[in-house]
Amino acid sequence: MDALSHALIAYILFSAPLFSSLIPFAILGAVIPDADILFSRISDSHPSLYLFTHGGITHSIPGAVVLSLLTYSALLLLDIVGGIPEGVLAGAGASGFIAILAGALLHLAIDLPAMPGIPLIAPFSDHKYTLGILPGPSLLLAVAAAGVAVATLLRFASFASALTLYAGIVIAYFGVRTAVFLYADVRLKGRKVPKINPLEWLVIRKDEDCYLVSTYSLLKGNRPETVFPRYRETAFSEVDSSTQHSEVRRFLFHSYSVSAERIGSVLILTDPVREKGYVWYPPKFKRVAIPARAGQPENGTSVR
């Protein structure tokens, strides 16, 4: 979800009189996890640091805690040198840090329903967790959030009125998406990836030899499946051993599926789901080529 949506949702949830003085801190916490957009060049240049990317380590619980501590420490330093209005930080006290952390954790909670997920316990594990309800990112919510800003700035509506409408859109959006997800979860087998169209889902089924990928529409039903082999001239054992390469771990972190092909002394891993345009996000690292290990079998038999 976009940063503006995170900020608006934090504003709404902290608007109760008891917490209203903490709104600026909560908004700050709600947007700081997306500072990882600035880290992309790090992971692009250094594959072993692949968690330093958008949707990476700052979207974990440990990352949110560290980021909140750093942000609050920066505010303390600014307060000392007079960089923020006098009394703002002192008036909040320790509650300011708690609000920043609450905003950061709220950010994770809002991103958790979206694909492809977030690594909640990174750096201890890079496994991504998701409820699988929303596509990533959510275009409708981004447009609605931008609408709040435009309507307020151009005085088409008061901020309170625009925010109320936005809250209704968010609730309705999550409600519809959840209902469709529950229906699809019962009806469809395999991994289900929501598409931007709320009535369509990408369905990925996997067996030992191939992936079966199709689109399901609530209006048109299942479309024909496309088959992607998992192994060509290689085997599971060789692919599994390739995870020692940081380039491969980075590729896996971004991928929905893995198709492996050995061509001579080169092992090529691709994510056909993203490479063929079934899903566009994440947009980077759709394939990787590494030296094949000597002595590995060159056959298409998968080994477990």
HUBELRA-V753345 format. One record per backbone hydrogen bond with DSSP energy under -1.0 kcal/mol. NH is the residue of the N-H (numbers start at 1). CO is the residue of the C=O. If there is no record, write none. Layout:
NH | CO
NH | CO
This chain:
6 | 2
7 | 3
8 | 4
9 | 5
10 | 6
11 | 7
12 | 8
13 | 9
14 | 10
15 | 12
19 | 16
20 | 16
22 | 19
23 | 20
26 | 22
27 | 23
28 | 24
29 | 25
30 | 26
31 | 27
32 | 28
34 | 31
35 | 32
36 | 33
37 | 34
38 | 35
39 | 36
42 | 39
43 | 39
44 | 40
45 | 41
46 | 42
49 | 46
50 | 47
52 | 49
53 | 51
56 | 53
57 | 51
59 | 56
60 | 57
61 | 120
64 | 60
65 | 61
66 | 62
67 | 63
68 | 64
69 | 65
70 | 66
71 | 67
72 | 68
73 | 69
74 | 70
75 | 71
76 | 72
77 | 73
78 | 74
79 | 75
80 | 76
81 | 77
83 | 78
88 | 85
91 | 87
93 | 89
95 | 92
96 | 93
98 | 94
99 | 95
100 | 96
101 | 97
102 | 98
103 | 99
104 | 100
105 | 101
106 | 102
107 | 103
108 | 104
109 | 105
110 | 106
111 | 107
112 | 108
114 | 111
115 | 134
118 | 129
120 | 118
122 | 119
124 | 121
129 | 118
131 | 112
133 | 113
134 | 113
142 | 138
143 | 139
144 | 140
145 | 141
146 | 142
147 | 143
148 | 144
149 | 145
150 | 146
151 | 147
152 | 148
153 | 149
154 | 150
156 | 151
157 | 151
162 | 158
163 | 159
164 | 160
165 | 161
166 | 162
167 | 163
168 | 164
169 | 165
170 | 166
171 | 167
172 | 168
173 | 169
174 | 170
175 | 171
176 | 172
177 | 173
178 | 174
179 | 175
180 | 176
181 | 177
182 | 178
183 | 179
184 | 180
185 | 181
186 | 182
187 | 183
188 | 184
191 | 204
193 | 202
195 | 200
200 | 197
201 | 216
202 | 193
203 | 214
204 | 191
205 | 212
207 | 210
211 | 228
212 | 205
213 | 226
214 | 203
216 | 201
217 | 221
218 | 199
221 | 217
223 | 215
226 | 213
228 | 211
230 | 209
232 | 260
239 | 235
240 | 236
241 | 237
243 | 240
244 | 241
245 | 242
249 | 245
250 | 246
251 | 247
252 | 248
253 | 249
254 | 250
259 | 270
260 | 230
261 | 268
262 | 232
263 | 266
266 | 263
267 | 290
268 | 261
269 | 288
270 | 259
271 | 286
275 | 271
276 | 272
277 | 274
278 | 273
279 | 273
288 | 269
290 | 267
292 | 265
296 | 293
